[in-house]
């Protein structure tokens, strides 16, 4: 498996992604804002940009990200 393009460690199970948080020019260069929920696996991937959100202290925190399968839960949950 290939590691995700970007990983973000977060402290809350519910996260939002617009694909442009760190891009100069903002949301015009990203994707529609989606809300994702991290489950017991400890991580979730954005279905648009593949950004991976890892829950600090969760099951995936500190794991080799290239060994974890893609895990998205879609928008609006």
C-alpha positions as a Python dict, from the first residue, in 0.01 Angstrom:
ca = {
    (1, 'X'): (0, 0, 0),
    (2, 'X'): (102, 358, -59),
    (3, 'X'): (85, 604, 233),
    (4, 'X'): (-181, 877, 208),
    (5, 'X'): (-66, 1208, 52),
    (6, 'X'): (-109, 1396, 378),
    (7, 'X'): (-182, 1299, 737),
    (8, 'X'): (-325, 1525, 1006),
    (9, 'X'): (-330, 1430, 1374),
    (10, 'X'): (-649, 1555, 1542),
    (11, 'X'): (-790, 1549, 1894),
    (12, 'X'): (-1161, 1515, 1803),
    (13, 'X'): (-1345, 1228, 1633),
    (14, 'X'): (-1548, 1462, 1408),
    (15, 'X'): (-1340, 1655, 1154),
    (16, 'X'): (-1406, 1877, 853),
    (17, 'X'): (-1204, 1879, 532),
    (18, 'X'): (-1219, 2124, 242),
    (19, 'X'): (-892, 2022, 80),
    (20, 'X'): (-751, 2374, 99),
    (21, 'X'): (-689, 2451, 465),
    (22, 'X'): (-315, 2505, 412),
    (23, 'X'): (-326, 2628, 51),
    (24, 'X'): (-285, 2999, -25),
    (25, 'X'): (-604, 3106, -200),
    (26, 'X'): (-827, 2902, 27),
    (27, 'X'): (-1136, 2704, -58),
    (28, 'X'): (-1141, 2814, -423),
    (29, 'X'): (-860, 2565, -480),
    (30, 'X'): (-999, 2285, -262),
    (31, 'X'): (-1316, 2077, -267),
    (32, 'X'): (-1660, 2103, -102),
    (33, 'X'): (-1638, 2092, 277),
    (34, 'X'): (-1715, 1745, 410),
    (35, 'X'): (-1754, 1627, 768),
    (36, 'X'): (-1594, 1297, 860),
    (37, 'X'): (-1625, 1079, 1169),
    (38, 'X'): (-1332, 875, 1303),
    (39, 'X'): (-1447, 534, 1427),
    (40, 'X'): (-1272, 270, 1641),
    (41, 'X'): (-1005, 224, 1372),
    (42, 'X'): (-860, 558, 1484),
    (43, 'X'): (-849, 724, 1142),
    (44, 'X'): (-1055, 833, 842),
    (45, 'X'): (-963, 937, 488),
    (46, 'X'): (-1125, 1219, 292),
    (47, 'X'): (-1294, 1082, -19),
    (48, 'X'): (-1202, 1392, -221),
    (49, 'X'): (-837, 1463, -146),
    (50, 'X'): (-725, 1145, 41),
    (51, 'X'): (-608, 1349, 339),
    (52, 'X'): (-592, 1112, 638),
    (53, 'X'): (-709, 1227, 981),
    (54, 'X'): (-560, 1030, 1270),
    (55, 'X'): (-705, 1051, 1621),
    (56, 'X'): (-432, 1131, 1875),
    (57, 'X'): (-408, 833, 2110),
    (58, 'X'): (-633, 623, 1883),
    (59, 'X'): (-564, 282, 1735),
    (60, 'X'): (-386, 424, 1427),
    (61, 'X'): (-173, 680, 1612),
    (62, 'X'): (190, 577, 1569),
    (63, 'X'): (107, 297, 1323),
    (64, 'X'): (280, 261, 986),
    (65, 'X'): (29, 447, 768),
    (66, 'X'): (138, 263, 454),
    (67, 'X'): (4, -62, 604),
    (68, 'X'): (-346, 73, 681),
    (69, 'X'): (-616, 40, 412),
    (70, 'X'): (-808, 340, 282),
    (71, 'X'): (-1087, 419, 524),
    (72, 'X'): (-1341, 685, 427),
    (73, 'X'): (-1687, 736, 568),
    (74, 'X'): (-1821, 989, 324),
    (75, 'X'): (-1968, 1335, 362),
    (76, 'X'): (-2220, 1465, 606),
    (77, 'X'): (-2202, 1205, 877),
}
